[in-house]
């Protein structure tokens, strides 16, 4: 009887030791997995920071804005710099390209009207930085400033989504060190 109790005790201790070793092994694997995930996240964050720095450097080629040039502009059709209109699914980037003939005598003649130089591009919010980088220097008439507004054609039921897109675009522009002139919905 005493021998049987000792054998049961040794068996229980051995079983407990085996379970403890297995739990330690799984714990080590979990710690290794977390460390690997943290390393991947760090690499991803560094890659994103490097990309943001590259984008900032590209946009830094555009001079800082001159507020006196645009402070009295109150109509979207009169805005000469990039203008972003946010919708629920996309952003509309309106750009006024520079006149091919910069001489004062022939600027904006009948053959090169302003309406013909105005372009609208529909882009995904994630493409905003690359779209701005791709713009020629002549599209930045006021310097590094962008106007943004909610799209007047946006569905009223999706107003929260549209507002979120505006806020995300403003945050991205601020990260890129671009001045943002937010316009009220018209």
C-alpha positions in Angstrom: 0.0 0.0 0.0 2.8 2.4 0.9 4.7 1.3 -2.2 1.7 2.0 -4.4 1.3 5.5 -2.9 4.9 6.2 -3.6 4.6 5.0 -7.2 1.5 7.1 -7.7 3.3 10.1 -6.1 6.3 9.6 -8.4 4.0 9.2 -11.4 2.1 12.4 -10.5 5.4 14.3 -10.1 6.7 13.0 -13.4 3.5 14.0 -15.1 3.6 17.4 -13.5 7.2 17.8 -14.5 6.4 16.8 -18.1 3.5 19.3 -18.3 5.7 22.1 -16.9 8.4 21.4 -19.4 5.9 21.4 -22.3 4.4 24.7 -21.0 7.9 26.3 -20.8 8.6 25.2 -24.3 5.4 26.7 -25.6 6.1 29.9 -23.6 9.5 30.1 -25.2 8.0 29.7 -28.6 5.4 32.4 -27.8 8.1 34.8 -26.7 10.2 34.0 -29.8 7.0 34.7 -32.0 6.4 38.0 -30.2 10.0 39.0 -30.7 9.9 38.1 -34.4 6.6 40.1 -34.8 8.2 43.1 -33.0 11.2 42.9 -35.3 9.0 42.9 -38.4 7.0 45.8 -37.1 10.2 47.8 -36.4 11.4 47.1 -40.0 8.0 48.1 -41.4 8.0 51.4 -39.4 11.6 52.2 -40.5 10.6 51.6 -44.2 7.6 53.9 -43.8 9.7 56.6 -42.2 12.3 56.3 -45.0 9.5 56.6 -47.6 8.0 59.6 -45.8 11.4 61.3 -45.7 11.8 60.7 -49.5 8.4 62.2 -50.1 9.1 65.2 -47.9 12.4 65.8 -49.8 10.6 65.7 -53.1 8.0 68.2 -52.0 10.6 70.4 -50.3 11.6 71.4 -53.9 8.4 73.4 -54.0 8.9 76.7 -52.2 7.1 77.6 -49.0 3.7 79.2 -49.6 3.1 83.0 -49.9 -0.2 83.6 -48.1 -0.7 87.0 -49.6 -1.1 85.4 -53.0 -4.1 83.2 -51.9 -5.6 84.8 -48.8 -8.3 86.6 -50.9 -9.3 83.6 -53.0 -12.7 82.4 -51.8 -14.0 80.4 -54.8 -12.7 76.9 -55.7 -12.7 77.9 -59.4 -10.3 80.7 -58.7 -7.8 78.6 -56.7 -4.6 78.2 -58.8 -2.8 75.6 -56.6 -3.8 71.9 -56.2 -7.3 71.6 -54.8 -8.5 68.3 -53.2 -12.2 67.5 -53.1 -12.9 64.5 -50.9 -15.6 61.9 -51.5 -16.4 58.6 -49.7 -14.3 56.4 -52.0 -11.8 58.7 -53.7 -10.2 62.1 -53.7 -10.4 64.5 -56.7 -7.2 66.4 -57.3 -7.8 69.5 -59.4 -4.6 71.0 -60.8 -4.1 74.2 -62.9 -1.0 73.5 -65.1 1.3 76.3 -65.9 1.0 78.3 -69.1 3.4 77.0 -71.8 4.2 80.6 -72.8 5.3 82.4 -69.6 5.8 85.7 -71.3 3.5 88.5 -70.0 2.4 89.5 -73.5 1.1 86.0 -74.5 0.0 84.6 -71.1 -3.3 82.7 -71.3 -4.2 83.7 -74.8 -7.1 82.3 -76.8 -5.0 79.3 -77.7 -4.1 78.5 -74.1 -7.1 79.3 -72.0 -7.1 78.5 -68.3 -9.9 76.0 -68.6 -7.8 73.9 -71.0 -4.9 73.8 -68.6 -7.1 72.7 -65.7 -7.0 68.9 -65.0 -9.0 66.7 -62.6 -7.6 63.4 -61.4 -9.5 60.9 -59.2 -7.1 59.1 -56.9 -7.3 56.8 -53.9 -6.4 58.4 -50.6 -3.3 56.3 -50.4 -2.0 57.7 -53.6 -2.2 61.4 -52.5 1.5 61.8 -51.7 2.7 60.3 -55.0 0.2 62.4 -57.0 1.4 65.6 -55.4 5.1 64.7 -56.0 4.3 64.0 -59.6 3.0 67.5 -60.2 5.3 69.9 -62.1 6.7 72.9 -60.2 4.4 75.2 -62.4 1.3 73.7 -60.7 2.3 75.3 -57.4 1.4 79.0 -58.1 1.2 80.0 -54.4 3.9 77.7 -53.1 3.5 74.5 -51.1 -0.1 74.9 -50.1 -3.2 72.7 -50.9 -6.8 73.6 -50.5 -9.2 70.8 -49.4 -12.9 70.5 -49.1 -15.7 67.9 -48.8 -17.1 67.2 -52.3 -20.4 69.0 -52.8 -21.6 65.9 -54.8 -20.9 63.5 -51.9 -23.9 61.5 -50.7 -25.2 63.0 -47.4 -25.6 59.5 -45.9 -21.8 59.0 -46.2 -20.9 62.3 -44.6 -18.9 60.6 -41.8 -16.8 58.6 -44.3 -16.2 61.8 -46.4 -15.2 63.7 -43.3 -12.8 60.9 -42.3 -11.2 61.0 -45.8 -10.7 64.8 -45.4 -9.1 64.3 -42.0 -6.8 61.5 -43.2 -5.8 63.7 -46.2 -5.1 66.6 -43.9 -3.0 64.4 -41.6 -1.0 63.0 -44.6 -0.4 66.6 -46.0 0.8 67.7 -42.5 3.1 64.7 -42.4 4.5 65.8 -45.8 4.9 69.4 -44.5 2.4 70.8 -47.0 0.3 73.7 -45.8 -3.4 72.9 -45.8 -6.1 75.4 -46.4 -9.4 73.7 -45.5 -12.5 75.1 -47.2 -16.0 74.7 -45.8 -18.5 72.6 -47.7 -20.3 74.6 -50.3 
